[in-house]
């Protein structure tokens, strides 16, 4: 069997599902190929003994109007639930006391979390030249650009909690590509943050630091299920890709399923 479609999307996680959704809205013939029987990738919600259990992400950030366009398209706008604003507060222990992590310029200037010298050190950041190295550890990067205190009382607690790793062992290019690219593109983290803020305003987007968290009344799988229900005729589950080729401007995917092998052809591959 050989079928030609405009776009083949490999994987039915939220990226694949949303990509397919918006391509179909533009009139493209799209097919999603999924290896597993579960649709939604790492997003999976269950109810156990009356509790809502998330096996993957338990929320997302409301950073762009495109999210609400998607929610409206698939009919889940009324199921959106925002996190309590107090959940955004973070604390770090210094000198045996909990100190709130500053969330703005004024709170940063007032916080006892960082010493006066550390705050003054931050002001030097825009004038520090970018590294000529192709990559470096996160600790090297932060100490060079922001100073030791910022590493110890801002970055290290975050890395330990999220990555369960050590800053001196993590690649800044691989683990924190946005930080790496800010320096490469703008020459400075502070310059990049300011210019990025104005760019997001033009695009009506919000930074991750200021965007509220949201989920859904019945869990994050509400989102992927709703998209999948609209695309169910365009999703092939339980399919292995044995090979991918490109010839005469077309992609050829050799697929393997329980009932045999066949080839699909597309003009684009995601």
C-alpha positions in Angstrom: 0.0 0.0 0.0 1.4 3.4 -0.9 -0.4 6.6 0.0 0.7 10.2 -0.5 -0.1 12.9 2.1 1.0 16.4 2.5 2.6 16.0 6.0 3.5 13.0 8.1 3.9 13.7 11.8 6.0 11.2 13.8 4.8 10.9 17.4 1.4 11.7 19.1 2.7 13.8 22.0 1.4 17.3 22.5 3.8 18.7 20.0 2.8 16.3 17.3 -0.9 16.6 18.0 -1.0 20.4 18.1 1.2 20.6 14.9 -1.2 18.3 13.1 -4.2 20.2 14.3 -3.0 23.6 13.0 -1.8 22.1 9.7 -5.2 20.5 9.1 -6.8 23.9 9.9 -4.7 25.3 7.0 -6.1 22.6 4.7 -3.2 20.1 4.6 -3.7 16.4 4.5 -1.9 15.1 7.6 -1.2 11.7 9.1 0.2 11.0 12.6 2.3 7.9 13.1 2.5 6.6 16.7 4.5 3.6 17.9 2.4 3.0 21.1 -1.3 2.5 21.7 -1.4 5.4 24.1 -2.0 8.8 22.5 -0.5 11.8 24.2 3.2 11.0 24.7 4.3 11.6 28.3 1.0 13.2 29.2 -1.1 10.7 31.0 -3.7 11.2 33.7 -5.4 8.7 35.9 -7.9 8.6 38.8 -6.9 6.4 41.8 -9.0 6.2 45.0 -10.6 9.6 44.2 -7.2 11.3 43.6 -6.1 12.8 40.3 -2.7 11.3 39.3 -0.5 12.8 36.7 2.2 10.5 35.3 3.8 13.3 33.3 3.5 17.1 33.4 0.9 18.3 35.9 0.5 21.8 34.3 1.6 24.2 31.6 2.4 27.9 31.4 0.0 30.4 29.8 2.6 32.0 27.7 0.9 32.7 24.4 -2.6 33.4 23.0 -2.1 30.4 20.6 -2.9 28.1 23.6 -6.3 29.6 24.0 -6.9 29.4 20.3 -6.2 25.7 20.5 -8.4 25.3 23.6 -11.3 27.0 21.8 -10.8 24.9 18.7 -11.0 21.6 20.6 -13.7 22.7 23.1 -11.8 22.6 26.4 -11.9 26.3 27.3 -14.4 25.7 30.1 -12.2 23.0 31.7 -9.1 25.2 32.2 -8.1 25.6 35.8 -5.5 28.2 36.9 -3.1 27.6 39.8 -3.4 29.7 43.0 -1.1 32.7 42.5 0.6 31.9 45.9 2.0 28.7 44.2 4.4 30.9 42.3 6.3 31.8 45.5 9.6 30.1 46.0 11.9 30.1 49.0 15.5 29.3 49.6 17.2 28.7 53.0 20.1 31.0 53.8 21.6 31.5 57.2 19.0 29.1 58.6 16.1 31.2 57.4 13.6 30.9 54.5 14.1 33.8 52.1 11.6 34.4 49.2 13.2 34.3 45.8 12.9 37.8 44.3 10.6 38.0 41.3 11.3 41.5 40.1 13.9 44.3 40.3 12.6 45.9 43.4 12.4 42.6 45.4 15.9 41.7 44.1 17.3 45.0 45.4 15.7 44.5 48.8 16.2 40.7 49.3 18.7 39.5 52.0 19.2 36.4 49.9 22.1 38.1 48.1 24.8 40.3 49.5 25.3 43.9 48.3 28.5 42.8 46.6 26.6 40.0 44.7 24.0 42.6 43.6 26.7 44.9 42.4 28.3 42.0 40.6 25.1 41.4 38.6 25.5 45.0 37.2 28.7 44.0 35.5 27.0 41.2 33.5 26.2 43.2 30.3 29.8 44.2 30.0 31.3 40.7 30.2 32.3 39.3 26.8 30.8 36.0 25.6 32.8 32.9 26.1 34.8 31.6 23.1 34.2 28.0 24.2 31.8 25.8 22.3 30.4 24.6 25.6 31.0 24.8 29.4 29.5 23.6 32.6 26.5 25.4 34.1 28.6 26.4 37.1 31.4 27.9 34.9 28.8 29.8 32.9 27.0 31.3 35.9 30.1 32.2 37.9 31.6 33.9 34.8 28.4 35.9 34.0 26.7 36.4 37.4 29.1 35.4 40.2 29.4 32.7 42.8 26.5 33.8 45.1 24.0 33.6 42.2 25.2 30.1 41.5 24.9 29.0 45.2 21.6 30.6 46.1 19.6 30.7 42.8 20.9 28.2 40.3 22.1 25.3 42.5 18.8 24.9 44.4 16.9 24.9 41.2 19.2 22.4 39.5 19.1 20.1 42.5 15.3 20.2 42.6 14.6 19.8 38.9 17.5 17.9 37.5 18.8 16.2 40.6 22.2 17.0 39.3 25.3 19.1 40.0 25.9 22.4 38.1 29.5 21.6 37.6 28.5 18.4 35.7 25.7 19.8 33.5 26.3 21.2 30.1 24.9 24.7 29.8 24.4 24.2 26.0 22.5 21.0 26.4 20.6 21.4 29.7 20.0 25.2 29.5 20.0 26.0 25.8 18.0 29.3 26.3 20.7 30.7 28.6 23.4 29.6 26.2 21.6 31.1 23.2 21.0 34.4 25.0 24.7 34.9 25.4 25.5 33.8 21.8 22.7 36.0 20.3 22.9 39.1 22.5 26.2 38.9 24.2 24.5 39.3 27.6 21.8 37.6 29.6 20.4 40.9 30.8 20.4 42.5 27.4 18.8 39.3 26.0 16.1 39.3 28.7 15.2 43.0 28.0 15.1 42.6 24.2 13.2 39.3 24.6 10.6 41.1 26.7 9.9 43.6 24.0 9.8 41.0 21.4 7.3 38.9 23.4 5.1 42.1 23.9 5.0 42.5 20.1 3.9 38.9 19.7 1.5 39.2 22.7 3.4 36.5 24.5 4.4 36.3 28.2 7.7 35.1 29.8 7.7 31.9 31.7 8.5 33.9 34.9 5.3 35.9 34.7 3.0 33.5 33.0 0.4 31.8 35.2 0.3 28.0 35.5 -2.8 26.1 34.2 -4.2 22.6 34.0 -7.6 21.1 33.4 -10.4 20.0 35.7 -9.8 16.4 34.8 -6.1 16.5 34.3 -3.6 17.3 31.5 -4.8 14.3 29.4 -8.0 16.3 28.8 -5.9 18.4 26.3 -4.4 15.5 24.3 -7.6 13.4 24.4 -9.6 16.3 23.0 -7.1 16.9 20.1 -6.9 13.1 19.4 -10.7 12.7 19.3 -10.8 15.3 16.5 -7.9 13.6 14.6 -8.7 10.0 15.3 -9.1 9.1 11.6 -5.6 10.6 11.0 -3.7 8.7 13.6 -2.1 5.3 13.0 -1.3 3.6 16.4 1.0 0.7 17.1 3.1 1.4 14.0 6.9 1.0 13.8 9.0 2.9 11.3 11.6 0.6 9.8 13.1 3.1 7.5 12.9 6.7 6.2 14.0 7.7 2.7 13.9 10.8 0.6 13.6 10.7 -3.2 12.4 13.1 -5.9 11.2 15.6 -3.3 9.1 13.1 -1.3 9.7 11.3 2.0 9.1 7.6 2.0 8.4 5.8 5.3 8.5 2.1 5.5 6.1 1.1 8.3 5.7 -2.2 10.1 2.5 -3.3 11.9 1.1 -6.7 13.0 -0.8 -7.1 9.8 2.3 -6.6 7.6 4.5 -3.8 6.1 3.6 -0.9 3.8 5.0 2.4 2.6 3.6 5.9 3.2 4.8 8.9 1.2 4.6 12.6 2.1 5.7 16.0 0.9 6.9 17.0 4.4 8.0 15.2 7.5 7.7 16.5 11.1 
